Amino acid sequence: MTTVLVIDDSPSEMAKFRDMLAKHNFKVLEATNGEQGCQMAADHLPDVILMDVVMPEMNGFQATRKITRGKTTAHIPVIMISTKNQETDRVWGKRQGAKEYMAKPVDENGLVNIIHKVMG
């Protein structure tokens, strides 16, 4: 079973991701901030990470950089998902190591397809 770590500080967004991913037989791990997400990525080594951008303390760009440059976590593909949908955000996200960048609200089938794409 594919394990997806969702890092998002919004309970309503987390619930949406949990429901969407469960429907497609993904195991879901949840972190509510970047620091916790980085720790969970190192502890659990999920197959994919869905990363929010706007979070308190450590934002998604910082957390993505930490995960994609970490010795034990660099192999894990990160998909950034944010309400910030400017081209500069997309470019910056990719520079931090993200494989993909999606805008909220997320299309369920689009999300599942991108998860499979970054894993393949």
C-alpha positions as CSV (number, residue, x, y, z in Angstrom):
1,M,0.0,0.0,0.0
2,T,1.3,3.4,-1.0
3,T,1.9,5.8,2.0
4,V,1.3,9.5,1.5
5,L,2.3,12.0,4.1
6,V,0.1,15.1,4.1
7,I,1.6,18.2,5.6
8,D,-1.1,20.9,6.0
9,D,-2.1,23.1,8.9
10,S,-5.8,23.4,7.9
11,P,-8.0,20.7,9.5
12,S,-10.6,21.1,6.7
13,E,-7.9,20.6,4.0
14,M,-6.5,17.7,5.9
15,A,-10.0,16.1,6.0
16,K,-10.4,16.6,2.2
17,F,-7.0,15.0,1.5
18,R,-7.7,12.1,3.9
19,D,-11.1,11.3,2.2
20,M,-9.7,11.6,-1.3
21,L,-6.6,9.5,-0.7
22,A,-8.5,6.8,1.3
23,K,-10.9,6.3,-1.6
24,H,-7.9,5.4,-3.7
25,N,-6.4,3.0,-1.2
26,F,-3.5,5.2,0.0
27,K,-2.3,5.0,3.6
28,V,-2.4,8.6,4.9
29,L,0.0,10.0,7.5
30,E,-0.8,13.5,8.8
31,A,1.4,16.4,10.0
32,T,0.1,19.8,10.9
33,N,3.2,21.9,10.3
34,G,6.5,21.8,8.5
35,E,8.7,20.8,11.4
36,Q,6.5,17.9,12.3
37,G,6.3,16.9,8.7
38,C,10.1,16.8,8.3
39,Q,10.3,14.6,11.4
40,M,7.6,12.3,10.2
41,A,9.2,12.0,6.8
42,A,12.4,10.9,8.4
43,D,10.7,8.5,10.8
44,H,8.2,6.9,8.4
45,L,9.9,7.4,4.9
46,P,6.5,7.7,3.1
47,D,6.3,7.0,-0.7
48,V,5.0,10.6,-1.5
49,I,4.6,13.9,0.4
50,L,1.8,16.4,-0.2
51,M,3.1,19.8,1.1
52,D,1.1,22.9,1.9
53,V,3.0,26.1,1.4
54,V,1.5,28.6,3.9
55,M,2.1,27.3,7.4
56,P,3.3,28.9,10.7
57,E,6.9,28.6,11.8
58,M,8.4,26.5,9.0
59,N,6.7,27.1,5.7
60,G,6.3,24.5,2.9
61,F,9.2,25.8,0.9
62,Q,11.5,25.5,3.9
63,A,10.2,22.0,4.8
64,T,10.5,20.8,1.1
65,R,14.1,22.0,1.0
66,K,14.9,20.2,4.3
67,I,13.3,17.0,3.1
68,T,14.6,16.9,-0.5
69,R,18.2,17.7,0.7
70,G,18.1,15.3,3.7
71,K,20.3,12.2,3.5
72,T,17.5,9.8,4.4
73,T,14.6,11.6,2.8
74,A,16.0,13.0,-0.5
75,H,14.4,10.2,-2.5
76,I,10.8,11.0,-1.4
77,P,8.9,12.9,-4.1
78,V,7.3,16.1,-2.8
79,I,4.1,17.6,-4.4
80,M,3.5,21.1,-3.3
81,I,-0.2,22.1,-3.0
82,S,-1.1,25.7,-2.3
83,T,-3.5,28.5,-2.8
84,K,-0.4,30.5,-3.9
85,N,-0.7,29.9,-7.7
86,Q,1.7,32.4,-9.2
87,E,4.4,31.2,-11.6
88,T,7.0,32.5,-9.2
89,D,5.7,30.2,-6.5
90,R,5.8,27.2,-8.9
91,V,9.3,28.0,-9.9
92,W,10.5,28.5,-6.3
93,G,8.8,25.3,-5.2
94,K,10.6,23.3,-7.9
95,R,13.9,25.0,-6.9
96,Q,13.4,23.7,-3.4
97,G,13.1,20.2,-4.7
98,A,9.4,19.7,-5.3
99,K,8.6,17.3,-8.2
100,E,5.2,18.9,-8.9
101,Y,3.2,22.0,-7.8
102,M,-0.6,22.0,-7.7
103,A,-3.1,24.8,-6.9
104,K,-5.9,24.4,-4.4
105,P,-8.7,23.4,-4.7
106,V,-7.3,20.1,-5.9
107,D,-9.0,17.9,-8.5
108,E,-9.2,14.4,-7.0
109,N,-8.3,12.5,-10.2
110,G,-5.6,15.0,-11.1
111,L,-4.0,14.5,-7.7
112,V,-4.1,10.7,-7.9
113,N,-2.6,10.9,-11.4
114,I,0.2,13.2,-10.2
115,I,1.0,10.9,-7.2
116,H,1.3,7.9,-9.6
117,K,3.4,10.0,-12.0
118,V,6.0,11.2,-9.4
119,M,6.3,7.6,-8.0
120,G,6.7,6.1,-11.5
